[in-house]
Amino acid sequence: MADCQRCMLVPDGQEWDPFGASLDPAALQCFLEEAALFQAGRRRFSDAALTVPEIGFTSDREISTQMALRRIVDDLAKGDSDLAAGIVTA
């Protein structure tokens, strides 16, 4: 961790400073004040519910949660539903 701290230019004792050692505090404060997270008003939006299509995924053996999720998303993505159209992987 000490190597990482030096690499990131964080001086000893300033590990928990809110703006970091290499940033201009005034510029960062201005950015934070304009960020959507700190704005007044509604931040939650609503939309019509999507119909969830039948999922054809099955397994004849025990698999990890990640593998099951991958197979479910893969099965959904192969379809032409509104839900499939909204699948974005990262």
Backbone torsions as a table, in degrees:
resi	resn	phi	psi	omega
1	MET	NA	-33.6	179.5
2	ALA	-63.8	-40.1	177.7
3	ASP	-62.7	-42.6	178.4
4	CYS	-63.0	-43.0	-179.8
5	GLN	-60.6	-44.4	178.5
6	ARG	-65.1	-42.9	-179.8
7	CYS	-60.8	-36.5	-179.0
8	MET	-86.7	4.2	177.5
9	LEU	61.2	38.4	178.5
10	VAL	-101.9	111.8	-179.8
11	PRO	-65.1	152.2	176.0
12	ASP	-55.2	136.3	179.2
13	GLY	87.7	-8.1	-179.2
14	GLN	-112.8	20.0	-177.3
15	GLU	-61.5	-29.6	-176.1
16	TRP	-109.5	13.4	175.5
17	ASP	-61.3	135.7	-173.0
18	PRO	-63.8	-25.7	-175.7
19	PHE	-111.3	1.3	179.2
20	GLY	77.6	161.0	-173.6
21	ALA	-79.3	-27.8	-173.0
22	SER	-101.8	10.7	-179.3
23	LEU	-111.3	149.0	176.1
24	ASP	-76.2	112.4	-176.7
25	PRO	-56.0	-38.9	-178.7
26	ALA	-66.4	-42.2	179.6
27	ALA	-65.9	-41.3	179.6
28	LEU	-68.3	-39.3	177.3
29	GLN	-61.4	-42.1	178.0
30	CYS	-62.0	-43.8	178.5
31	PHE	-60.9	-45.7	-178.6
32	LEU	-64.0	-37.6	179.4
33	GLU	-65.7	-26.1	179.8
34	GLU	-94.0	-9.7	-178.1
35	ALA	-66.3	144.6	-178.2
36	ALA	-57.6	-32.3	-178.5
37	LEU	-58.7	-31.8	-175.6
38	PHE	-102.5	7.9	-179.1
39	GLN	-85.1	150.5	177.2
40	ALA	-76.1	158.8	176.3
41	GLY	102.7	-179.2	-175.5
42	ARG	-72.9	130.8	175.9
43	ARG	-116.0	-7.2	178.8
44	ARG	-100.4	136.3	-179.4
45	PHE	-121.5	163.7	178.9
46	SER	-128.9	162.4	-179.4
47	ASP	-151.6	170.1	178.2
48	ALA	-66.2	146.3	178.4
49	ALA	-69.7	143.4	176.7
50	LEU	-93.6	143.2	173.5
51	THR	-79.2	129.9	179.4
52	VAL	-91.3	119.5	-179.3
53	PRO	-71.3	165.6	176.4
54	GLU	-63.1	135.5	179.7
55	ILE	-102.5	123.4	-175.2
56	GLY	-92.1	11.2	-177.2
57	PHE	-72.9	130.3	172.3
58	THR	-139.6	161.6	176.9
59	SER	-144.7	139.4	179.2
60	ASP	-97.8	8.7	178.9
61	ARG	-145.8	167.0	177.4
62	GLU	-73.5	131.6	178.8
63	ILE	-132.3	165.5	-179.6
64	SER	-72.4	160.4	177.1
65	THR	-60.2	-41.9	-179.6
66	GLN	-62.8	-40.8	178.6
67	MET	-66.6	-40.7	178.3
68	ALA	-63.0	-44.4	178.4
69	LEU	-60.6	-44.2	179.2
70	ARG	-59.6	-43.5	-178.8
71	ARG	-68.2	-38.8	178.3
72	ILE	-64.8	-48.2	179.9
73	VAL	-63.4	-40.0	177.8
74	ASP	-61.0	-44.2	179.5
75	ASP	-63.9	-44.1	178.7
76	LEU	-63.0	-42.2	-176.2
77	ALA	-65.5	-24.7	179.6
78	LYS	-74.0	-16.0	-178.1
79	GLY	-85.2	-178.6	-179.8
80	ASP	-118.5	26.5	-179.2
81	SER	-77.4	165.6	174.3
82	ASP	-62.2	-34.8	177.2
83	LEU	-63.1	-44.0	178.6
84	ALA	-61.4	-37.5	-179.1
85	ALA	-65.8	-23.0	-178.1
86	GLY	-96.5	2.1	-178.9
87	ILE	-75.4	124.5	176.9
88	VAL	-130.6	126.9	179.0
89	THR	-100.7	154.6	178.9
90	ALA	-135.2	NA	NA
